[in-house]
Each structure stands twice: as C-alpha cells, then as structure tokens.
Amino acid sequence: MTQDATDALATARQRFKHQSRAFGLARVLLVDLITMAFALPPGLVAWWSCLLFLRWSWDRPGFAAWALLAPGVLAGVFLATCWLMRLCIPRMRPGTYAMELSRDYLAWYSVLCLGHAVRICGLQPFFFTFYVTKYLYWRAMGARIAYGVNSSLFAILADYPLLTIGKGCTMGANVFVLGHVFLGDKVQLGEVNIGDNVFLGAGAMVGPRTTIGARSWIGINNKLLKDTLPEDSRLENFEWEHFNPARAQVTPAPQAPVEASAP
C-alpha cells in the first residue's frame, strides 16, 4: 500500500473515531428500532403461524399426520415473509456510501438485518442443512445462487442481492462471502461473482468487487478483495491477502552445474 493510501485510510479512521463519539443515544435507539423491524418479524410470524397450524389440527382426525406438515408451514411462512420484506427494501446499488441515514446505506443495513432473522429465530441449522431449503432461502433473499451449491453449515453469506454463485460450487467452514467492506467512515458495496465449480477452502474470505472464474480452487484462509481471477485459477493455502500475494515466493530455477574445463 502506498504512503498516500495509508495516510488517506488513517484520516478516514480518525474521522470515524470522532463520529463514533458523537453517536448519541437517540441515534442508537433508532438503529436498534430498524434492526428489530427487519430481524424479528420473519421468525415471529413463522413460529406463530406454525403454532396456529398445530392448534387448528389438534382436534382433527389424524393429528400425527397433520403435525408432520408443521415444518413445511414454518419454513414456507418464513420464506414468504423474508421475500415480501425484501421487496419493500430499496434496491442495493454498488458504490461507496457514508455511514449515515441515507437511502443506499439504509437499503444495505436493512438487508443485513433481514439476513440475521434466520439465526435469531433458530432456523439456521434447518435451512442450511438441506439443498432445497438453502436454495429457496438464498433466492428469497435476492441472491443469484444456483441449486446444489455445497456449503458448510458454518459458511456465512451476507448482502445477498449482490452475490452470484454458479452451480457445483463448494464453500467450507467459516467461509465469508460478503458484498461490503468498511473504509473508515464509509461502507463500500460491490458485486461478488463466483463461477461454476469453484472450491472455497475453510476460512476463505471473498469481498466486494471480486470475480472468481469457473473451476478455480481457493485454498484455506485466502482473502480476496477487488480481485479478478481467471478460470482454472489455483491459490494454495494462505497464499493471497487482499489482491496481493501474502506468502507466495518465487523460487529461482535451479542452475546446471558448471563443469570445469579441461587444461
């Protein structure tokens, strides 16, 4: 990183520090209200609908058979609520935005809070265990993710409307695929495009404005940000750190031994 870029980042961090001190109680409460408005309703509506369904089927013949449909009611209502709420949020637009109550910042933050709903209501293990439920959840949240993507239960995705992941991809444990990054007192949003049959090893992080070509292999703990990798790329473990090789070293080619000349 150049000296000018380092100075600019230090200045942005100092401005964010001063702004954080001025983050008053009223603004904190407003942020909490926005968070609750988008993170709580999907789970509350889903669980309440499931309980109402069980109560309705309690007095009917074959209650055990009706009860088997309860998980489907729970999942269906949750997905429908997430989808309807996302449609009410303004469209996320790539760019760099100040961390204030503007249209683009609120659109990003609202989608981020809506993504927390699946964990708050305790449905993350259910949705991320089965291929069908994962696919339906990702599509309801606005992500363009192909059916059949292999992902660990502990893989974390955010900023779903900015994500495009092709078929046959694999994401290991603690993989982060995010469409945002903080730059001092601003947040930068960018699309993430991952081609078909890409492997992301455990602990890998893929940030905004990153494109990974098809059939690429990304080893563990690599961090990509604003990178473009061609098809059939291969990054060994711990090799890449934010568009710069972290530990890759060029090994000089072995030289042929020099034979002594005869006298």
BAFI-3210 file (N, C-alpha, C; in Angstrom, 3 decimals, decimal comma, padded with zeros to 6 digits):
// residues 263
n [1|2|3|4|5|6|7|8|9|10|11|12|13|14|15|16|17|18|19|20|21|22|23|24|25|26|27|28|29|30|31|32|33|34|35|36|37|38|39|40|41|42|43|44|45|46|47|48|49|50|51|52|53|54|55|56|57|58|59|60|61|62|63|64|65|66|67|68|69|70|71|72|73|74|75|76|77|78|79|80|81|82|83|84|85|86|87|88|89|90|91|92|93|94|95|96|97|98|99|100|101|102|103|104|105|106|107|108|109|110|111|112|113|114|115|116|117|118|119|120|121|122|123|124|125|126|127|128|129|130|131|132|133|134|135|136|137|138|139|140|141|142|143|144|145|146|147|148|149|150|151|152|153|154|155|156|157|158|159|160|161|162|163|164|165|166|167|168|169|170|171|172|173|174|175|176|177|178|179|180|181|182|183|184|185|186|187|188|189|190|191|192|193|194|195|196|197|198|199|200|201|202|203|204|205|206|207|208|209|210|211|212|213|214|215|216|217|218|219|220|221|222|223|224|225|226|227|228|229|230|231|232|233|234|235|236|237|238|239|240|241|242|243|244|245|246|247|248|249|250|251|252|253|254|255|256|257|258|259|260|261|262|263]
n.u [000,853|000,598|002,119|000,398|-002,128|-002,100|-002,057|-004,530|-006,309|-005,749|-006,643|-009,385|-010,074|-009,606|-011,586|-013,851|-013,598|-014,053|-016,686|-017,944|-017,843|-019,706|-022,042|-025,085|-027,531|-030,172|-029,828|-028,704|-030,837|-032,613|-031,297|-031,413|-034,192|-034,618|-033,152|-034,590|-037,012|-036,560|-035,202|-036,656|-039,486|-039,784|-039,177|-040,968|-043,489|-043,383|-043,076|-045,390|-047,385|-046,898|-047,563|-050,287|-051,203|-050,719|-052,435|-054,879|-055,019|-055,169|-057,628|-058,474|-059,034|-056,374|-054,132|-051,358|-050,437|-051,073|-049,370|-046,900|-046,712|-046,100|-043,337|-043,031|-044,949|-043,841|-041,349|-042,239|-043,815|-041,869|-040,024|-041,695|-042,297|-039,738|-039,182|-041,247|-040,681|-038,154|-038,766|-039,844|-037,703|-035,462|-033,599|-030,331|-027,378|-024,263|-021,394|-019,786|-020,611|-021,477|-021,655|-024,437|-027,886|-028,893|-030,408|-029,121|-027,403|-029,238|-030,681|-028,767|-028,207|-030,688|-031,164|-029,033|-029,803|-032,176|-031,095|-030,142|-032,290|-032,763|-030,970|-031,573|-034,125|-033,585|-033,558|-031,467|-029,817|-031,739|-032,478|-029,998|-029,126|-030,307|-030,408|-032,574|-033,940|-031,872|-031,431|-033,965|-034,091|-031,866|-032,665|-035,032|-033,940|-032,782|-030,400|-028,409|-027,943|-026,991|-028,823|-027,956|-025,489|-022,730|-022,398|-020,968|-022,501|-021,552|-020,687|-020,742|-022,792|-023,568|-025,285|-027,004|-028,378|-026,246|-024,751|-023,556|-023,411|-022,192|-023,219|-022,414|-020,494|-018,406|-018,310|-016,397|-016,095|-016,563|-016,254|-016,423|-018,525|-019,028|-020,641|-019,792|-017,523|-015,815|-014,614|-013,037|-015,037|-016,980|-018,949|-018,350|-019,967|-020,213|-020,441|-020,249|-018,969|-018,966|-017,827|-018,826|-018,376|-016,412|-014,106|-014,004|-011,914|-011,786|-012,240|-011,748|-012,104|-014,211|-014,568|-016,232|-016,577|-015,266|-014,311|-014,387|-013,167|-014,554|-014,170|-012,086|-009,743|-009,599|-007,572|-007,382|-008,024|-007,460|-007,773|-009,756|-010,260|-011,661|-010,586|-009,799|-009,957|-008,867|-010,382|-009,938|-008,048|-005,672|-005,129|-002,933|-002,975|-003,259|-002,182|-003,014|-003,719|-005,849|-005,736|-002,977|-000,146|000,378|002,122|003,356|006,247|008,728|010,478|013,767|014,875|016,573|020,068|022,166|024,998|028,290|030,671|034,044|036,559|038,726|042,332]
n.v [-001,205|002,221|005,312|007,519|006,250|004,988|007,209|008,356|006,350|006,353|008,904|008,628|006,700|008,180|010,159|008,524|007,670|010,045|010,537|008,330|008,899|010,887|009,600|009,628|008,876|008,886|008,291|005,762|004,311|004,563|003,085|000,563|000,163|-000,023|-002,327|-004,276|-004,098|-005,389|-007,763|-009,309|-009,791|-011,934|-014,414|-014,326|-014,250|-016,686|-018,710|-018,214|-018,742|-021,443|-022,486|-021,809|-023,430|-025,992|-025,848|-025,635|-028,114|-029,840|-030,867|-032,382|-035,415|-037,775|-036,353|-036,712|-037,068|-034,571|-033,022|-033,597|-031,901|-029,489|-028,492|-027,755|-025,720|-023,858|-023,277|-022,367|-020,065|-018,474|-018,082|-016,768|-014,432|-013,254|-012,814|-011,013|-008,842|-008,145|-007,192|-004,773|-003,221|-000,742|-001,123|-002,478|-000,753|-000,918|000,797|003,497|004,604|007,015|006,416|007,029|008,058|007,530|006,821|004,650|003,594|002,794|000,904|-001,116|-001,736|-002,601|-004,960|-006,428|-006,723|-008,169|-010,540|-011,545|-012,687|-015,446|-016,645|-015,554|-016,566|-019,209|-020,960|-021,431|-023,885|-025,660|-024,605|-024,489|-027,062|-028,685|-029,057|-028,050|-026,248|-024,423|-023,337|-022,178|-020,287|-018,603|-017,597|-016,286|-014,235|-012,749|-013,485|-014,653|-017,639|-020,826|-023,934|-026,661|-025,937|-026,640|-026,093|-025,371|-025,686|-023,669|-021,687|-018,279|-015,957|-012,770|-009,699|-010,464|-009,707|-008,878|-011,044|-013,620|-016,918|-019,753|-023,010|-026,140|-025,261|-025,198|-024,456|-024,167|-024,616|-021,695|-019,912|-016,723|-014,803|-011,802|-008,742|-006,233|-003,824|-002,048|001,250|003,206|005,809|005,094|002,811|000,358|-001,023|-003,823|-006,053|-009,638|-012,213|-015,539|-018,226|-021,322|-024,491|-023,803|-023,987|-023,144|-022,985|-023,748|-020,968|-019,048|-015,781|-013,790|-010,763|-007,611|-006,593|-008,645|-011,215|-014,570|-016,963|-019,788|-023,164|-022,734|-023,063|-022,348|-022,101|-022,668|-019,944|-017,799|-014,435|-012,453|-009,436|-007,075|-008,396|-010,137|-013,235|-015,458|-018,175|-021,552|-020,967|-021,311|-021,108|-021,589|-022,705|-020,040|-018,173|-015,779|-012,357|-009,913|-008,826|-009,047|-011,163|-013,091|-014,946|-016,129|-017,033|-016,546|-019,130|-019,493|-020,837|-023,931|-023,984|-025,337|-027,306|-025,976|-027,233|-028,031|-026,858|-028,691|-028,755]
n.w [000,000|-000,877|000,364|000,251|000,131|002,606|004,351|003,697|004,537|007,281|007,968|007,419|009,320|011,658|011,407|011,552|014,171|015,609|014,805|015,915|018,626|018,742|018,412|019,332|021,968|021,009|018,301|018,465|019,546|017,403|015,429|016,623|016,560|013,792|013,306|014,807|013,454|011,044|011,609|013,447|012,693|010,583|011,927|014,129|012,845|011,455|013,474|014,997|013,118|012,720|015,253|015,352|013,278|014,334|016,530|015,202|013,917|016,031|017,030|014,946|013,033|012,805|013,822|014,122|011,509|010,414|011,957|010,892|008,782|009,853|009,967|007,250|007,017|008,780|007,514|005,000|005,600|006,799|004,654|002,806|004,217|004,478|001,768|000,995|002,685|001,781|-000,743|-000,089|000,520|-000,674|-003,733|-003,590|-004,408|-006,011|-004,771|-002,918|000,242|002,706|006,237|007,183|007,643|004,916|001,689|000,300|002,234|004,239|002,777|002,410|005,126|006,041|004,552|005,550|008,259|007,883|007,007|009,388|010,605|010,254|011,942|014,430|015,012|015,297|013,096|011,374|011,359|010,304|007,734|006,388|006,183|004,256|000,701|-000,795|000,945|001,488|-001,066|-001,651|000,414|-000,149|-002,653|-001,941|-000,478|-002,420|-003,675|-006,421|-006,720|-007,663|-007,791|-005,667|-004,644|-002,614|000,724|003,869|007,104|008,637|006,974|006,006|004,533|003,203|002,304|000,183|-002,336|-003,899|-004,604|-006,740|-007,499|-009,033|-010,335|-008,725|-006,903|-003,947|-000,527|002,275|005,904|007,922|005,835|004,344|002,419|001,214|000,368|001,117|002,511|005,052|004,913|006,709|007,628|005,872|003,868|001,520|-001,231|-003,345|-006,158|-006,052|-007,878|-008,541|-010,324|-012,000|-010,331|-008,421|-005,747|-002,368|000,241|003,814|005,950|004,016|002,554|000,659|-000,779|-001,692|-005,174|-006,462|-008,651|-009,468|-011,557|-013,367|-012,176|-010,422|-007,698|-004,392|-001,727|001,902|004,140|002,408|001,242|-000,621|-002,288|-004,269|-006,449|-009,505|-010,749|-013,215|-015,128|-013,958|-011,992|-009,286|-005,906|-003,385|000,073|002,404|000,637|-000,598|-000,015|000,091|-002,745|-003,074|-003,237|-000,364|000,881|-001,177|-002,838|-005,222|-006,498|-007,435|-010,554|-010,728|-011,407|-013,871|-013,032|-013,362|-015,421|-015,007|-017,138|-019,250|-018,956]
ca.u [000,000|001,389|002,055|-000,826|-003,273|-002,018|-002,474|-005,969|-007,005|-005,599|-007,541|-010,760|-010,258|-009,708|-012,915|-014,830|-013,465|-014,753|-018,118|-018,442|-018,039|-020,909|-023,182|-025,912|-028,474|-031,332|-029,460|-028,527|-032,175|-033,177|-030,664|-031,981|-035,552|-034,504|-032,696|-035,710|-038,072|-036,253|-034,647|-037,585|-040,773|-039,879|-039,240|-042,198|-044,619|-043,261|-043,361|-046,784|-048,188|-046,742|-048,356|-051,692|-051,496|-050,809|-053,664|-056,008|-055,054|-055,211|-058,909|-058,839|-058,558|-055,034|-053,293|-049,944|-050,146|-051,075|-048,188|-045,743|-046,679|-045,749|-042,073|-043,250|-045,641|-042,864|-040,387|-042,914|-044,186|-040,635|-039,509|-042,601|-042,134|-038,448|-039,296|-042,089|-039,979|-037,055|-039,338|-040,135|-036,440|-034,907|-032,582|-028,949|-026,595|-022,829|-020,835|-019,246|-021,594|-021,218|-022,438|-025,465|-029,221|-029,199|-031,174|-028,311|-026,911|-030,354|-031,010|-027,790|-028,341|-031,946|-030,941|-028,143|-030,619|-033,090|-030,325|-029,940|-033,526|-032,693|-030,204|-032,259|-035,268|-033,120|-033,824|-030,306|-029,463|-032,742|-032,419|-028,704|-028,798|-030,864|-030,167|-033,788|-034,214|-030,828|-031,676|-035,144|-033,770|-031,000|-033,440|-035,943|-033,157|-032,341|-029,126|-028,431|-027,126|-027,518|-029,248|-026,967|-024,221|-022,333|-021,921|-020,955|-023,461|-020,884|-020,355|-021,501|-023,046|-024,300|-025,517|-027,440|-028,667|-025,007|-024,000|-023,839|-022,588|-022,559|-023,538|-021,307|-019,505|-018,270|-017,834|-016,068|-016,469|-016,081|-016,073|-017,173|-018,777|-019,664|-020,669|-019,469|-016,310|-015,795|-013,472|-013,117|-016,397|-017,824|-019,100|-018,276|-020,759|-019,809|-020,922|-019,363|-019,323|-018,208|-018,217|-019,221|-017,417|-015,336|-013,926|-013,521|-011,491|-012,206|-011,667|-011,545|-012,970|-014,387|-015,181|-016,907|-015,882|-014,398|-014,787|-013,587|-013,528|-015,030|-013,260|-010,946|-009,543|-009,117|-007,194|-007,875|-007,588|-007,142|-008,662|-009,836|-010,999|-011,460|-009,718|-010,370|-009,170|-009,348|-010,817|-008,940|-007,001|-005,403|-004,423|-002,603|-003,393|-002,640|-001,344|-003,490|-004,188|-006,327|-005,138|-001,515|000,317|000,785|003,279|003,905|007,606|009,217|011,658|014,596|015,074|017,892|021,032|023,006|026,373|029,304|031,754|035,388|037,160|039,995|043,504]
ca.v [000,000|003,432|006,209|008,329|005,422|004,786|008,448|008,530|005,414|006,816|010,048|008,124|006,047|009,213|010,762|007,570|007,673|011,220|010,357|007,325|009,549|011,716|008,727|009,875|007,852|008,849|007,600|004,343|003,733|004,481|001,943|-000,650|000,001|-000,520|-003,713|-005,115|-004,076|-006,302|-009,034|-010,077|-010,234|-013,236|-015,507|-014,249|-014,644|-018,099|-019,557|-018,036|-019,471|-022,879|-022,813|-021,757|-024,620|-027,135|-025,706|-025,924|-029,542|-030,635|-031,537|-033,077|-036,803|-037,934|-035,210|-037,018|-036,803|-033,123|-032,454|-033,759|-030,761|-028,268|-027,889|-027,107|-024,454|-022,961|-022,832|-021,613|-018,736|-017,716|-017,675|-015,785|-013,172|-012,675|-012,350|-009,824|-007,741|-007,710|-006,401|-003,440|-002,522|-000,234|-001,964|-002,174|-000,307|-000,866|002,137|003,831|005,462|007,424|005,688|007,922|007,582|007,816|005,778|003,480|002,982|002,111|-000,286|-002,151|-002,150|-003,338|-006,315|-007,092|-007,108|-009,231|-011,780|-012,060|-013,287|-016,898|-017,071|-015,131|-017,439|-020,585|-021,800|-021,582|-025,292|-026,303|-024,128|-024,700|-028,487|-029,317|-028,302|-027,354|-025,112|-023,429|-022,670|-021,323|-019,160|-017,683|-016,923|-015,356|-013,087|-011,976|-013,934|-015,470|-018,797|-022,000|-025,051|-027,705|-025,440|-027,295|-025,106|-025,792|-025,033|-022,529|-020,666|-017,054|-015,120|-011,541|-008,822|-011,451|-009,222|-008,604|-012,295|-014,547|-018,113|-020,734|-024,376|-027,026|-024,642|-025,739|-023,484|-024,856|-023,997|-020,345|-019,116|-015,476|-014,216|-010,550|-007,700|-004,929|-003,658|-000,721|002,102|004,312|006,224|004,756|001,402|000,137|-002,155|-004,288|-007,378|-010,790|-013,178|-016,784|-019,074|-022,708|-025,483|-023,156|-024,505|-022,176|-023,715|-023,232|-019,697|-018,106|-014,609|-013,174|-009,472|-006,968|-006,315|-009,786|-012,189|-015,806|-017,723|-021,160|-024,274|-022,278|-023,723|-021,343|-022,795|-022,145|-018,656|-016,769|-013,281|-011,771|-008,177|-006,336|-009,220|-010,848|-014,431|-016,124|-019,562|-022,573|-020,451|-022,119|-020,416|-022,500|-022,252|-018,830|-017,550|-014,494|-011,438|-008,629|-008,536|-009,128|-012,458|-012,938|-015,778|-016,768|-016,629|-017,090|-019,966|-019,424|-022,116|-024,497|-023,819|-026,522|-027,141|-025,599|-028,227|-027,457|-027,123|-029,457|-027,945]
ca.w [000,000|-000,990|001,503|000,134|000,517|004,058|005,005|003,498|005,401|008,658|008,136|007,471|010,614|012,675|011,276|012,073|015,627|016,124|014,578|016,858|019,918|018,646|018,117|020,501|022,425|020,116|017,061|018,792|019,656|016,054|014,767|017,219|016,041|012,423|013,393|015,244|012,449|009,945|012,067|014,277|012,130|009,899|012,883|014,913|012,001|011,113|014,630|015,375|012,137|012,986|016,450|014,971|012,479|015,250|017,317|014,318|013,601|017,261|017,177|013,717|012,964|012,243|014,207|013,889|010,099|010,240|012,611|010,013|007,863|010,585|009,493|005,972|007,272|009,391|006,503|003,954|006,090|006,994|003,348|002,217|004,943|004,067|000,384|000,952|003,337|000,912|-001,829|000,427|000,729|-001,935|-004,347|-003,234|-005,548|-005,728|-004,609|-001,608|000,877|004,083|007,229|007,690|007,311|003,524|001,012|-000,015|003,469|004,882|001,992|002,761|006,518|006,198|004,046|006,504|009,423|007,467|006,970|010,745|011,119|010,240|013,119|015,655|015,303|015,482|011,930|010,506|011,111|009,456|006,355|005,751|006,161|003,062|-000,527|-001,224|001,823|001,255|-002,345|-001,528|001,280|-000,879|-003,685|-001,278|-000,034|-003,576|-004,222|-007,632|-006,370|-008,359|-006,943|-005,483|-004,108|-001,372|001,691|005,263|007,991|009,260|005,978|006,251|003,369|003,515|001,150|-000,806|-003,686|-004,622|-004,767|-007,834|-007,304|-010,038|-009,928|-008,400|-006,022|-002,599|000,451|003,511|007,177|008,214|004,622|004,315|001,109|001,602|-000,652|001,678|003,300|005,662|004,596|007,647|007,944|004,731|003,542|000,071|-001,690|-004,656|-006,511|-005,960|-008,920|-008,410|-011,440|-011,743|-009,848|-007,665|-004,385|-001,379|001,417|005,122|006,364|002,910|002,566|-000,651|-000,541|-002,822|-006,433|-006,715|-009,624|-009,487|-012,736|-013,188|-011,911|-009,624|-006,400|-003,443|-000,505|003,167|004,700|001,426|001,363|-001,905|-002,232|-005,519|-007,285|-010,641|-011,034|-014,436|-014,980|-013,626|-011,104|-008,090|-004,840|-002,303|001,404|002,961|-000,390|-001,131|001,025|-000,425|-004,043|-003,062|-002,716|001,034|001,213|-002,374|-003,148|-006,486|-006,300|-008,640|-011,247|-010,462|-012,480|-014,147|-012,518|-014,355|-015,495|-015,135|-018,456|-019,215|-019,276]
c.u [000,877|001,206|000,796|-002,059|-003,289|-002,484|-003,976|-006,770|-006,910|-006,516|-008,988|-011,036|-010,410|-011,063|-013,989|-014,790|-014,204|-016,254|-018,709|-018,688|-019,327|-022,167|-024,098|-026,882|-029,660|-031,021|-029,265|-029,883|-032,836|-032,603|-031,214|-033,405|-035,536|-034,092|-033,835|-036,800|-037,829|-035,762|-035,662|-038,841|-040,773|-039,989|-040,522|-043,399|-044,582|-043,633|-044,819|-047,702|-048,097|-047,570|-049,848|-052,095|-051,627|-052,078|-054,890|-056,141|-055,200|-056,491|-059,332|-058,342|-057,180|-054,114|-051,820|-049,551|-050,124|-049,814|-046,941|-045,614|-046,227|-044,404|-042,214|-043,963|-044,669|-041,916|-041,057|-043,279|-042,942|-040,078|-040,384|-042,457|-040,836|-038,537|-040,111|-041,387|-038,835|-037,572|-039,654|-038,877|-035,942|-033,768|-031,179|-028,164|-025,117|-022,335|-020,288|-020,125|-021,181|-022,146|-023,391|-026,812|-029,629|-029,922|-030,341|-027,766|-028,027|-030,763|-030,052|-028,014|-029,617|-031,807|-030,035|-028,921|-031,590|-032,370|-030,054|-031,146|-033,429|-031,912|-030,928|-033,379|-034,872|-033,327|-032,612|-029,901|-030,455|-032,582|-031,108|-028,249|-029,215|-030,653|-031,388|-034,028|-033,142|-031,115|-032,863|-034,864|-032,907|-031,770|-034,428|-035,224|-032,557|-031,022|-029,341|-027,458|-027,774|-027,919|-028,118|-025,615|-023,937|-021,771|-021,992|-022,038|-022,878|-020,343|-021,286|-021,576|-023,838|-024,431|-025,985|-027,739|-027,423|-024,232|-024,500|-022,872|-023,090|-022,771|-022,263|-020,261|-019,533|-017,685|-017,630|-016,490|-015,811|-015,679|-016,961|-017,294|-019,632|-019,614|-020,336|-018,138|-016,317|-014,492|-013,547|-014,553|-017,356|-017,918|-019,118|-019,040|-020,310|-020,297|-019,817|-019,848|-018,395|-018,724|-018,576|-018,046|-016,191|-015,302|-013,348|-013,194|-011,889|-011,486|-011,420|-012,544|-012,995|-015,182|-015,760|-015,971|-014,871|-015,075|-013,836|-014,073|-013,898|-013,868|-012,005|-010,926|-008,883|-008,837|-007,659|-007,232|-007,056|-008,186|-008,612|-010,733|-010,655|-010,494|-010,498|-009,456|-009,722|-009,811|-009,631|-007,784|-006,834|-004,583|-004,175|-003,024|-002,583|-001,858|-001,734|-004,072|-004,558|-005,543|-003,622|-001,112|000,871|002,066|003,893|005,286|008,047|010,500|012,517|014,801|016,474|018,813|021,881|024,408|027,349|030,437|033,076|035,975|038,492|041,163|044,022]
c.v [001,240|004,319|007,059|007,541|005,180|006,022|008,664|007,609|005,828|008,003|009,602|007,452|007,081|009,899|009,831|007,528|008,857|011,090|009,360|007,949|010,372|010,908|008,737|008,758|007,738|008,081|006,113|003,652|003,590|003,294|000,631|-000,894|-000,522|-001,985|-004,649|-005,198|-005,071|-007,669|-009,900|-010,578|-011,579|-014,406|-015,510|-014,713|-016,140|-018,995|-019,418|-018,783|-020,973|-023,303|-022,785|-022,980|-025,861|-027,059|-026,046|-027,418|-030,431|-031,454|-032,312|-034,513|-036,873|-036,776|-035,474|-036,731|-035,302|-032,489|-032,579|-032,604|-029,470|-027,683|-027,193|-025,776|-023,425|-022,394|-021,971|-020,202|-017,877|-017,208|-016,599|-014,425|-012,483|-012,090|-011,065|-008,625|-007,238|-006,863|-004,968|-002,597|-001,986|-001,113|-001,512|-001,831|-000,296|000,572|002,314|004,889|005,791|006,669|006,654|007,425|008,019|006,626|004,521|002,805|002,217|000,864|-001,424|-002,656|-002,953|-004,768|-007,097|-007,569|-008,223|-010,572|-012,376|-012,839|-014,802|-017,432|-016,716|-016,090|-018,909|-021,509|-021,994|-023,043|-025,998|-025,889|-024,498|-026,152|-029,147|-028,426|-027,473|-026,111|-024,030|-022,630|-021,718|-020,109|-018,135|-016,914|-015,919|-014,096|-012,302|-012,398|-014,756|-016,629|-020,035|-023,079|-026,075|-027,213|-026,112|-026,243|-025,690|-025,053|-023,757|-021,538|-019,472|-016,245|-013,903|-010,714|-009,644|-010,881|-008,931|-009,870|-013,080|-015,717|-019,192|-022,123|-025,163|-026,431|-025,292|-024,671|-024,191|-024,081|-022,629|-019,564|-017,882|-015,022|-012,981|-009,563|-006,331|-004,976|-002,233|-000,004|003,330|004,626|005,951|003,244|001,278|-001,127|-002,528|-005,702|-008,424|-011,821|-014,378|-017,739|-020,491|-023,520|-024,855|-023,745|-023,406|-022,933|-023,024|-021,928|-018,709|-016,963|-014,001|-011,897|-008,859|-006,721|-007,409|-010,732|-013,372|-016,642|-019,156|-022,119|-023,834|-022,986|-022,712|-022,047|-022,071|-020,801|-017,679|-015,665|-012,500|-010,556|-007,371|-007,070|-009,805|-012,017|-015,098|-017,547|-020,478|-022,023|-021,382|-021,285|-021,406|-021,899|-021,034|-018,024|-016,114|-013,642|-010,108|-008,156|-008,416|-010,511|-012,284|-013,703|-016,438|-016,198|-017,314|-017,853|-019,922|-020,801|-022,630|-024,347|-025,080|-026,278|-026,850|-026,615|-027,527|-027,830|-027,843|-028,562|-028,227]
c.w [000,000|000,229|001,461|000,550|002,018|004,815|004,870|004,398|006,860|008,940|008,248|008,806|011,725|012,622|011,826|013,602|016,226|015,938|015,559|018,227|019,929|018,354|019,327|020,796|021,475|018,830|017,309|018,895|018,287|015,299|015,315|016,723|014,613|012,430|013,776|014,192|011,323|010,420|012,816|013,565|011,419|010,866|013,691|014,094|011,715|012,298|015,066|014,414|012,361|014,200|016,143|014,151|013,365|016,097|016,469|014,052|014,834|017,367|015,937|013,743|012,303|012,561|013,930|012,442|009,817|010,825|011,753|009,019|008,535|010,153|008,145|006,108|007,842|008,348|005,441|004,382|006,290|005,663|002,714|002,895|004,564|002,661|000,300|001,588|002,464|-000,244|-001,393|000,636|-000,612|-002,441|-003,946|-004,497|-005,180|-005,668|-003,207|-000,968|002,309|005,026|007,928|007,186|005,913|002,905|000,809|001,237|004,181|004,113|002,329|004,185|006,737|005,699|004,990|007,724|009,063|007,382|008,336|011,253|011,214|011,435|014,410|016,019|015,404|014,301|011,019|010,301|010,194|008,005|005,669|005,771|004,848|001,842|-000,917|-000,365|001,674|-000,010|-002,257|-000,650|000,545|-001,941|-003,075|-000,819|-001,190|-004,174|-005,490|-007,437|-006,966|-007,356|-006,849|-005,021|-002,772|-000,413|003,087|006,037|008,578|008,240|006,160|004,965|003,818|002,246|-000,051|-002,186|-004,523|-004,976|-005,970|-007,700|-008,250|-009,473|-009,623|-007,490|-004,641|-001,695|001,781|004,744|007,320|006,960|004,709|002,869|001,358|000,449|-000,113|002,400|003,834|005,317|005,493|008,014|006,797|004,591|002,023|-000,282|-003,098|-004,902|-006,336|-006,966|-008,820|-009,475|-011,019|-011,207|-009,183|-006,264|-003,515|-000,103|002,710|005,442|005,246|003,008|001,170|-000,447|-001,796|-003,995|-006,754|-007,702|-009,631|-010,660|-012,428|-012,948|-011,140|-008,277|-005,476|-002,126|000,749|003,497|003,660|001,497|000,059|-001,788|-003,469|-006,439|-008,451|-010,967|-012,291|-014,145|-014,690|-012,797|-009,909|-007,114|-003,714|-000,961|001,846|001,910|-000,699|-000,017|000,381|-001,643|-004,026|-002,573|-001,312|001,335|-000,006|-002,672|-004,424|-006,212|-007,547|-009,247|-010,974|-011,678|-012,642|-013,633|-013,664|-014,320|-015,710|-016,505|-018,319|-019,575|-020,685]
res [m|t|q|d|a|t|d|a|l|a|t|a|r|q|r|f|k|h|q|s|r|a|f|g|l|a|r|v|l|l|v|d|l|i|t|m|a|f|a|l|p|p|g|l|v|a|w|w|s|c|l|l|f|l|r|w|s|w|d|r|p|g|f|a|a|w|a|l|l|a|p|g|v|l|a|g|v|f|l|a|t|c|w|l|m|r|l|c|i|p|r|m|r|p|g|t|y|a|m|e|l|s|r|d|y|l|a|w|y|s|v|l|c|l|g|h|a|v|r|i|c|g|l|q|p|f|f|f|t|f|y|v|t|k|y|l|y|w|r|a|m|g|a|r|i|a|y|g|v|n|s|s|l|f|a|i|l|a|d|y|p|l|l|t|i|g|k|g|c|t|m|g|a|n|v|f|v|l|g|h|v|f|l|g|d|k|v|q|l|g|e|v|n|i|g|d|n|v|f|l|g|a|g|a|m|v|g|p|r|t|t|i|g|a|r|s|w|i|g|i|n|n|k|l|l|k|d|t|l|p|e|d|s|r|l|e|n|f|e|w|e|h|f|n|p|a|r|a|q|v|t|p|a|p|q|a|p|v|e|a|s|a|p]
***
